[in-house]
Amino acid sequence: MSAISWIQCLTGALSAFFALGFVINTFAVKKVGPEYQRWGYPDWFHFVSGALELLVALLLPATVTRPFGIVLGCAIMLAAMATVIYHREHPRAVPPFIVFILLAILGWTMF
């Protein structure tokens, strides 16, 4: 029986998080659309956000592509933090900050 490492668990959890982000941004338009509009993004931007999150979810599991997924995921989380902080929604910056830290830990394990 093979033991699953904490790195595999973290990678799986982060992939699932970004896959969920894809589903929410792409298909829950009535929920996220008004938020993106309130923040000043164009009507279609939630589709871009969802597509980028799907790309991260697909890049993270494979060791070869994981660094690209980590960098893109960190960029997405930094953009999310910047958006909500700019609009003075500071408590909403906590989840992307946590995901950013988890991605950084995952990246640290690769070196």
C-alpha positions in Angstrom: 0.0 0.0 0.0 1.4 3.4 -1.0 1.2 6.3 1.3 0.0 9.6 -0.1 2.4 12.5 0.7 1.3 15.8 2.0 2.5 17.4 -1.2 0.1 15.2 -3.2 -2.7 16.2 -0.9 -1.9 19.9 -1.1 -1.6 19.6 -4.9 -4.9 17.8 -5.1 -6.6 20.3 -2.8 -5.3 23.3 -4.8 -6.3 21.7 -8.1 -9.8 21.1 -6.7 -10.0 24.7 -5.5 -9.1 26.1 -8.9 -11.5 23.7 -10.6 -14.3 24.9 -8.3 -13.3 28.5 -9.2 -13.6 27.6 -12.8 -17.1 26.2 -12.3 -18.3 29.2 -10.2 -16.8 31.8 -12.5 -18.1 30.1 -15.6 -21.5 28.8 -14.6 -22.7 30.9 -11.6 -23.0 34.0 -13.7 -25.9 35.4 -11.7 -23.8 35.3 -8.6 -20.4 36.5 -9.8 -21.4 38.7 -12.7 -22.6 41.6 -10.5 -19.5 41.4 -8.4 -17.2 41.7 -11.4 -19.3 44.6 -12.6 -19.1 46.3 -9.2 -15.3 46.0 -9.4 -15.2 47.6 -12.8 -14.4 44.5 -14.9 -16.2 44.0 -18.3 -19.2 41.6 -18.5 -17.2 38.8 -20.0 -14.2 38.9 -17.6 -15.5 36.2 -15.3 -15.1 33.8 -18.3 -11.4 34.8 -18.6 -11.0 34.3 -14.9 -12.7 30.9 -15.0 -10.6 29.8 -17.9 -7.4 30.8 -16.2 -8.4 28.9 -13.1 -9.2 25.8 -15.1 -5.7 26.1 -16.6 -4.2 26.2 -13.1 -6.3 23.2 -12.1 -4.9 21.3 -15.1 -1.3 22.4 -14.7 -0.9 21.6 -11.0 -1.2 17.8 -10.9 1.7 17.0 -13.3 5.1 17.6 -11.9 6.4 18.9 -15.2 3.8 21.6 -15.6 3.3 22.3 -11.8 5.7 25.3 -11.8 3.6 27.0 -14.5 0.4 26.3 -12.5 2.0 27.7 -9.4 3.1 30.9 -11.0 -0.3 31.4 -12.8 -2.2 30.5 -9.6 -0.1 33.0 -7.6 -0.8 35.7 -10.2 -4.5 35.0 -10.1 -4.5 35.2 -6.3 -2.5 38.4 -6.2 -5.0 40.0 -8.7 -7.9 38.8 -6.5 -6.3 40.3 -3.4 -5.5 43.6 -5.2 -9.1 43.8 -6.5 -10.8 43.4 -3.1 -8.3 45.5 -1.2 -8.6 48.3 -3.8 -12.4 48.2 -3.3 -12.0 48.2 0.5 -13.4 44.7 0.9 -10.4 43.7 3.1 -11.9 40.5 4.7 -12.4 39.1 1.2 -8.6 39.2 0.7 -8.0 36.5 3.3 -9.0 33.4 1.2 -6.8 34.3 -1.8 -4.0 35.2 0.6 -4.2 31.7 2.1 -4.2 30.0 -1.3 -1.3 32.2 -2.3 0.7 31.0 0.7 -0.2 27.4 0.0 0.9 27.8 -3.6 4.2 29.3 -2.4 4.7 26.3 0.0 4.1 23.9 -2.9 6.5 25.9 -5.0 9.1 25.8 -2.2 8.9 22.0 -2.1 10.0 21.8 -5.8 13.4 23.3 -5.1 
